Amino acid sequence: MNPNLKLEFLANGLALLTIDSQGQKVNTFSAATIIEFASHVADLTPRTDVRGLLIASGKSGQFVAGADLNELAVLSEISRAESAELIARGHRLFQALSNLPFPTVALINGACMGGGTEMVLSLDHRLAADIPQTKIGLPEVKIGLIPGWGGTQRLPRLVGIDAAIEMITSGEPVGARRAVEIGLVYDAVPVERLIAEGTYLVEESHRTGDWLESRRRLQQPLGLSDDQLNFAFAVAEGAVKAKVKGQYPAPVIALRTMKDGINRTLEDGLAIERSSFQEVLETPISSTLIAQFLNSTRLQRETGVDDSGTAPRSIQSIGVIGAGLMGSGIAAAHARRGVRATMVDIDRARVEDGMRRARSTVEDRIAIGRATQNDLADMLQRLTGTTSRLAFQDCDLIVEAATENETLKSQIIGEMANIVRSDAIFASNTSTISITRLARSWPSPERFAGMHFFSPVDRMPLVEVVRGEKTSDETVATIVALAKRIGKTPIVVRDCPGFLVNRILMPYMAEALVLLEGGVEMDRIDRVATKWGMPVGPITLYDMVGLDTGLYAGEVLRVAYADRAVPTSPVLAELVKLGRHGKKTGKGFRTVDKKGRFVADPDVEQLVAAHVHNRIELSDEDIADRLFVCMALEAVRAWDERISRQPGDLDMAMLLGVNFPAFRGGPLRWCDTEGAGNIIRRAAKWESLGPRFGIPASLAEADRTGSRFYQTSQTTVARAP
């Protein structure tokens, strides 16, 4: 087996340890790598001929990404003793690193995350390559964990309380220049100067001898008074708790771990960290967020088809039919990421509006420091707006983003067949209309698919890649690759009414209106939903996406799923008839005030009251079950029909498409966490309301057999000899 680390000795008495995980694009700290690392440290410890150690990466633009994903997958499944030993092993290694009898320097040439950051914190000095790829962070809270290899104790001792709290509780990394500002690294230098500057630091350390005093200081308590400690953490605790809303324990536990440990010796602080890590690891939210992270990573690697030999076609230019909100967003998303985009609409005014919206997506990012004027210039160089469809003649792919009307879309598709290249791929941005039916208007249905973006395009990461009955593997793989290229997360789904996200979302949206017409106040419905974890409630969501859009989509799905769908809401229909379409018209269920906020409207309250005939008394728990159990049941039905390729695809689509609460993991994982029997009992309470609360056969089977939608991993963690 090829080693993951290479130790060599330079002519000036320095040792250079290079991390280069074999067979991987990034360096990770697997258990085997830790064992190998520990062996090198043990060999170096007695050496008297070594003046210093430089630790570098063998991969360009990447230092150490953190834990090995295969081992991360089983972290919540191994025994308490095994997880405790895994953490203790990292502590022993990094403490041994910090005790080497010569100065040590990390040469950080790119992304340095998690365990990689904790490793460099145990060294005497850190240098960062002054390149965009350099990001140093401790992102553990994002997957429901806390830094467990010394991060909660070493970072505040090095950079101070405030910077450490911000990095650890947010999980956000810092760039090279910011790392210098807070004292995390000594300097940011050109990447080609790392070894030379590292050599200088070793020699300077020997000259001054300060490294020994620095080591002693970093092993000691931080030395804050009780007042200083309590004040600093009281302010931070209030901010963190307000942000996590009691739904994510990891940031709060990380904060407490820092507070309890930094005024003790490092040894005692690390013991506290080990205990806290076990505490957070044993929460169900931790395993849920770890699984979500692994799902996301898997999707980044997948091609979208089962045949690994299917290669995507190269897409260099696209055409977008329609310059409205969606069309301009789709065109801008491609042009921003290096794909030439041509946008066509029926008149110059619409085209100019589309170009203005495209510009604003980058201008808004410039205003918050996330883009530059050069980025805007580059996008505009690749984006064209016109009224002539002949501009599509040389495009590799056409995306149709016309009004959601099947007759109109079919007409446009048929007309485009006579204009574009015979080998062009056609994709429809429809959110409800059958891709299989639309493909009948295209001469080559194997080169036709759905490419369903979510609004607003520049912010929403999901793209549903909808496979019609005749869509080819090559077409799917091509659209998946293109979506990734423009920074989206593509999820392949089979064709069905509403596809995946809208199909599962609509029972929840419809149930909210049933509750409203049962006398439950709209503010209460929204409050229950947000307390459950949704970013906004369903009534607010109607106002955001458009009441007319909700009415149309609901009608399509009501017809498609007539066996269980509720009748069209008379309240919704009447509001749409009155022109109250939501935020886009300034009035919907609520009115938009001058500051853009949704405020109550007495006229709507009177209209709703007129439709309440059988007022019902419900607890908040009842309301939550009515909203979310019906959503979960529809998710189970969609999985039973294999609309998604894996349970993780379905859950990730809901997380990305409608911001389903991440700490619940998605509808299917929520069913696993709650237990099939519990979901069934909660649904049974409402069975008198109709088939929408009927139990899918697979859920009943799961209750009978104890099976789950997600099977536990069989990966094992390497043991120390």
Protein Blocks (a to p, Z undefined) as FASTA:
>chain_A
ZZfbdcdddfkopacdddddehiabdcddfklmmmmmmmmmmmmmpckbgbdcdddfbeh
iabebjafklmmmmmmmcfklmmmmmmmmmmmmmmmmmpcbdcddddfbdcehjlmmmmm
mpmbdcddddfklccddfklmnopacfehpmmmmmmmnojklmmmmmmnopacdfklmmm
nopambdcdfklmmmmmmmmmmmmmmnommmmmmmmmmpcehiafklmmmmmmmmmmmmm
mmnnopamklmmmmmmmmmmmmpcfklmmmmmmmmmmmmmmpmklmmmmmmmmmmmmmmm
pgoiablkbccdddfbdcdehjbfklmmmmmmmmmnopacddddfbfklmmmmmmmmmmm
mmmmmmnopacfklmmmmmmmpccdfbfklmmmpcbdcdfbdcdfklmmmmmmmmmmmmc
fkbccddfbfkbcfklmmmmpmblmlgccddddddfklmmbdcddddfklcfklmmmmmm
mmmmnopacddddddehilmmmmmmmmmmmmmmmmmnopafklmmmmmmmnopabdfklm
mmmnopklmmmmmmmmmmmmmmlpccddfklmmmmmnopnbjknopafbccdfkopacdd
fklmmmmmmmmmbdcdddfklmmmmmmmmmmmmmmmmmmnomafbfklmmmmmmmmnopa
fklopaklmmmmnopklmmmmmmmmmmnojklpccfklmmmmmnopafbdcdfbdcdddZ
Z
